[in-house]
């Protein structure tokens, strides 16, 4: 007589667990942004994330149009997208690394909260922040530097910009996870933002860079998203730039996944070696 295997019901998501994960995602991300992000005060936020991008935009537009035959609008668009790195890379690095420096990391490691919700909750505010900074910079470009966007292209430009800011924040999350083992995580954040400015076609078209720099640029955030923004500003639709936006999203997902797994690995390592809280 043979035993008959009984069907096993698929596990269902517990509504209470989903509500708890949502609270961790929403409240945890909001509180982390307000408490750990040093630019939350207007006295620091305005000169750092408003003043800095304004002068960067004006500087490269003036220098680029003087040194080349391109219009100021070309450089304004490139830098209007790139300035989101201030919020995405630096902000996300600080949000994760400051958990260690401010002594709150042990409490996070001890909590049984959903790690995906915990990680994503810290991610979203910096995507919104980077998007706001880029939109402000686009406004400066429209008013002062001759940037013109057709109303029909705004949706495509917005989608490309959102994908770019997402991938920028993702690499900031990876740098934040790496900085849990470093004494100075902001050094790496500086390198990333400078690499984006140099390798990703912000002021110099990617095709004019050496071949090895083009390879590096294609692996970094911004390159494909910025190209999609530029083409959309010239009137291209989703059909023309959808592939570029898709590549940018995939790059962001890859960096975000790497950041999450690195953070998880360091968490497991910390439980064994007590390393993450060493300052």
N, C-alpha and C positions, 0 to 999 in steps of 0.2 A: 504494500500500500504506500503510495507516494504522497508526500505532503504537498498541499497546494499553497503556493505563495499568495499571501493576501496583498491586495493593492495598498500601497502606501500613499496616503494623501500628501499632496504638496504642501509644504509649510506656508502658512499665511503670515503676512506682516501684522504684527500686533499693533492695533490702533494707539495704545498707550505709548509704545516705543516710538511710533512715528511722531506723535505729539511731542514727546521728550526730545527727539532728534530735531524737530522744528524749533523748539525753544532754544536748544543749544546753538543751532544755526543762526537764528535771528538775534536773540538776546546776547549770546556769546560774542558774535561778530560785532554787534553794536557797542557793547561794553569794552571789548578789546580795542576797537578803534579809538574810542574816547579816552581810554586810560593809558594805553601803551604807545599811541602814535603821537610823537612829540610835536606834530604840526597841527594838532587839533585846536590850539588857541589861535584866535584871529591875528594876534600880534606876531605870530610866527608863520601862520598859514599864508597870509597875504604877501609878505615879501618873498617867501620861498616859492610858493606854487602859483603866484600871480605875477609878482615883480620879475623873478628870474626868467620865466618863459617869455615875458614881454620883451625884455632886452635881448634875449637869445634870438627871437624872431626878427627884431629890427636889425641886429648886428649882421646876421647871416644874409638877410635880404639885401642890405646895403653892400656888404662885401662881395657877395656872389654876383649881383647885377653889375658891380663895377669891374670885377675881374673876368667876367664871361659875357656872352651875348644873351644870356637867359634873363627873363623878366624877374622882378622881385617876387611875383606871385609864385613862381616855381619854388623858390627857397622858402617862402612863407608856408606853403602847403607841407613841404617836407618837415620843417621844424614844428609846425602846428601838430603834426602827428607825433613827432619824436618827444615833445615835452611831456607827454603822458608817462614817460619813463621815470620822471621824478616821483610821481605818486606810485606807479606800479612797482618799479624795482626797489627804490629806497623805502617806500612805505611798507611793502610786503616783507622786505628784509627786516626792518625794524619791528614789525608786528610780531614776527616769530622769534627773532633773537632777543627782543626785550623781555619776553617771558622768562628767559634765563637771567638776564641782567637785573631785572626787577624782583627776582626771587619768587615768581608765581609759577614757574615751571613744575616744581614738585607737586603742586596741587593739581595741575593738569594731568600729569602722569598718573596720579592716584585716582582720579575720577574714572568711573566706568562709562562716561559719556561716549556716544557714537563718534568715532574718530573722523569719519567722512564729514559729518555735520560740523564738527569742531573745526576742521580744516577749511571747509567751504565757507563757513561763517566769517572767518578772517579774510577770506579771499574777496568776497563780493564788495565790501566797502571801498576797496582800492581800485576795483574795476570802475565803479561809479565815480570815484575821485579822479582817476586818470581821464575818464571820458569828459568830465566837467572841465578839466584843465585844457584838454585838446579843443573842446568847443569854444572855450574862451579865446584860445590862441587863433582859431579860425575866425572868430569875430574881429580880432585885431587885424588879421590879414585882409578881411573884407573891407574894413573901414580905412586902413592906412596903406595897404600894399597891393591893391588891385586884384585880390582874389575874387573870382566870380564863379558862383555855383548856380546852375540852372535849377529851378524848382523841381523839374522832373528827375534830376540826378540826386536829390537830397537823400532819398531812401537808400540808394546804392552806396553813396558816400558814408551814410550813417552805419550801414551794415559792415562795410569794410573797416571803418574806424573802430567799431565795437570789437570786431575780431582781433584787430591789432592791439587794442588796449588789453584784451583778455590774454593774449599770448605774452605781452609784456609783463603783466602781473604774474603769469605763470612762471616765467624765468626768475622773477623776484622772489617767488615762493621757494624755488629751488635754491637760490642764493641764501634765503633765510634759513632753510634747513641745513645747508652747509655751514652757515655761520654759528650754528649751535656747537660746533667743535672748534671755532676760531675765536681768537681774542678780539679781532676787529672785523666784523662782517661787512661794515660799510666800505672797506677797501675793495672788496670784490664787487659790491654794488656800483662803485665808481668805475671800475674796469668795464662792467657790463654796459653802463650808459655811454661811456666813451666808445666802446666797440660798436654799439648801435649807431652812434653818430658817424662813425668812420666807415663801417662795412656795409651798411644797409641802404645806401643810395639816398640818404637824407639830403645832402648837398652836392654830392658827386654821383652821377648816374652809375648804376652797378656795372653796365657794359663797359665803362671807361676805366674800371679798376683792374688790377692784375688778376690773373685767373685764380690764384690761391685765395685772394680776398673775396672773389665772387663765390667761391665754395663756402667760405666761412659765412658770408652774408646770407646765403640761401639756407643756412642752418639756424640762423638767429631769428628772433621775432622782428617784426616791422618790414622786412624786405618785401614780402609778397603783399602784405596788407597796404603798405604805403604805395606800391605800384597800382594796386586796385583803387585806392583813393584818388591817385593822380589821373588814372584812366576814366574813372567815374566823373571827376571834375571836368574832364574834356568831353563828356557826353556819353560815355560807354554805359551800357545797361548790364543787368545781371548776367545776361548770356555771355558777355565778353569778359567780365571780371569774376564770375562765380567760381571758376577754378582757382583763381588767386586767393579769394576769400576762404575757400575750402582748405587750401594748403596752410593758410595762416592759422585757421582753427585747429587743424591737425598738429601743427607745431606747438600751439598753446597746450593742447591736450597732452602731448608727449611730455612737455616740461612740467605740467601740473601733476601728471602721474608719477614722474620721476621724483618730484618734490614730496609727494605723499608717501611713497614707498621708502624714500630716504629718511623721512621723519619717523616712520614706523620702525625702521631698522634701528635708528638711533635711540628710540624709546625702549626697544627690547634690550639694546646694549646697555642703556643707562640702568635698567633694573638689575643687571648683572654686575656692572662695574662702577655705578654711581658717578658717571662722567658728565652728564649734561648740566648738572648744577654747579660744576666747578668753574669759578670765574677767575 
